[in-house]
């Protein structure tokens, strides 16, 4: 039977984002086994709808190149997106070109999936990238504004390279923070003066610097990493 992700977008009870929050849900649907999870390409429109509804950022990242879905018995219970990251991020690795790297920009899984599903999904996706693409390494970021330190990346042996430069999000009055890259993609600019000139009130939302992680698909490139590998950050359990 051919899987049709367009018909399998009902994920039941979900959380805003599950990159670091493991729960097992009961109810009418039994908890699926880890080995039953499959990762397949899915349509852009399906990915966008899921992320806007369920991911804590409620947006589809600009520059998305790859959309992947986590399927269990033809039910779509998770999505991943990979694509263009910060403009000069490839320079983190000596001798790299822009097309040598890709950025994991979104990861959302339904809370119907069992503990350790994130590791399973990431592992399958990374193996697929290694086999089917020419990318040499993957970058990703953990958002401390959402109380994320990158636990899933630590569990799957990504390299921590410190914090990124803090960049504000833009709010168009609906309470949703949008990355400047996404705004520029949608409007052709992220200039506040431009929006003010056209009668639009846009506010900057200050953000904390994000934790940066890198994963080498080609292990021989590991020695080219410019930033020093640092100890993994930990959550502040006193709060």
N, C-alpha and C positions, 0 to 999 in steps of 0.2 A: 504494500500500500504506500502510495506517495504521500509524504507529510505535507500538509498545507498549513503553514504557520498563521496565515490570515484567518483560519477557522479555529485556532487553538489559543486565543489570547486571554481566555478567562483563567485567572490565577487564584481565584478564591480570596480568602483573607490574606492581606499583604501588609508589609511594613513599608515605610518611606524609603528605606535603604537598608540592605542587610550585609554590607561589606564586612562588618565586624560584630554583628549581633546574631548569635546562633540560637535558634529556637526550634523546637519540634512541635508541630500542631497536630491535634487529633481531629475529631469530628468525622464527617461522612467520608472524607477521602483518607485512606491509610497513608502513612508516611512512606514515600517511595525509597527504594534502596539506592545507594550511591551508584552502583554499577548500571542502573537503568537510565542514568542521565546521558543524553546525547547532545552534542554541540553541532549545530548546522547553520548555514547562512540563512538569514531571513530578510524580508523586505524592509526598506528604509521606513516606509509609512507605518508598518507594524511596530518597529522599534521606537519610533518617535511617539506613537500613541501610548505605549507602555511606559516610557520614561516620563512623559509629561504627567501621566496619571499617578505613578507610583514612586519614582525616584525623588529623593528629598530636594533636589535642585529643580525638579519639574520642567526640564528643558532638554532639547536635543542638542548635543554639542556641534558647533560649526566645524567644518572640515572633516566630517566623518567619512572614512573610507571603507570600513568593514563593519557589518552588522551581524552579530551572531546570536542565536537563540539557544537556550537550554531546554530541551524537550524531554518529557517523561510520558511515554505512551501517547504521543501526539498532542500533549498539552504543553503550551508554552509557559514555563515557570521561571524564566530568567532571561535577561538580555545583557550583552556586552557590546560596547562600541569601541572601535580603535580608529585613530586618524591623526590629523595634524595637531601637534602640540605647540608649545611656545616656539616662536620663530627660530631662535638660535639654539634650541635644546640639543641638536645634534652635535654641537661643539663640545658637549660634555665628554665626548669620546674623540681622542686624537685621530685625525685623518678621516673622520666620518663625513659623509655627505647627507643632505636632507633626506634622501630616499633610503638611507641605511637604517633609519629608526622610525618607529611608530609609537603613538601614545595611547595607552589604555585610558579612555576618557569617561566611561561609565561602566558600572557593574551593579546590576540589581538582580536579586533572587527572591522568589516568593518564600514566605515563611512556612509554606507547606513542605519545603525541602528539608532534609535532615541535617544535623550537625556535620560539619566538614564538607558540605556541598561546595562552598566557595573554593576550597583547595582543589576539589575534584574538577570543577568547571574551569578554573584557571589553568590547571595542569593540561587538560585536554586542549584548550584554546592555544596555549603556548606551543604544544607539540604540533598542532595544525599549522601555526604560523611558521615554525621551523621547517616543516616539510613542503608547504605550499607557497611560500613567499621568499623574497630575497632580503627581507629585513634582517639586520644583524643584532639589534637590541630593541627592547621595549622600555618606555618610560611610563611612570604613573605617579600620581600624587594623592596623598591622604590629607583630608581637610580637618584641621583642628577645630574649626567653627562648628563642625558636626560631631565633635568629640571623637574623631578618628585619628589614630596614630599609625595605621597601616598594619594592623595585626595579621590580616590575611596575607599580606606581602611578606611579612616576617616568617609566617608559617610555611611559605612556599619558596623561601630562600632567595628573595630579591636582595639587592645590595642597597643599603641606605646611604645617601650622599648629602644629608643635611636638608636645610629648608630653602625653598624658592623665594624669589622676591615677592613681597606682598603686593597684590594687585586688587583694587577695589572692584566690586560689582556695581552694576547700574540698575536702578529701580525706576520703572516708568509709571509709578504710581499704583501698581497693582500688588506691591509687596513681594514681588518675585525678583531675586537678584540674578542678573544676567552677566555673563562674562563679556568683556569688551570685544573679544574676538567674535562671539556669537552676534553681538549687536552690530558690529561692522559687516558681518556676513548678511544680516537681514536688512540693514539700512544703508550700507555703503560707507558708513562712518560711525565712529563712537565719540565724536566731538560734542561736548555739552553745549558749546556755543552754537553749533549747527542746530541742535534740537531746540534750544531757546529761541533762535531766530524763527523757527517754524511753529512757535507756540506750544512746545512740548516741555513739560516739567520733568526733568530727569535728575535723580539724586544719586550721589555716590554712596555706596555702602562699604565702609572700611572692612578689610579682611585681614586675618592673621596670615603669616607666611605658611605655605603648605609643606608637608614632609615629602621629600622626593625619593623615589626608588627607581632602580634600573635592573633589568633582567636581560642577560645576554643569551640570545638564541644561538649565536655563534660563539662558543666558549673561547676561541682563540683571540677574540677581540677584548677579552676581559682586561688584559694588560694595558690597553689603550685608554682606560678610564682616567680622566683628568682629576676629578675631585677625589679626595681621600674617602675610603670607606669608613663610616662612623658606626658606633654602637646603635642598636635599635632604640628609638624612643619608646617610652612606656607611658601608659595612662596614669594620671594622678588619682590614685584610689582614695585619697583623703577627702576628695570633694563629694 
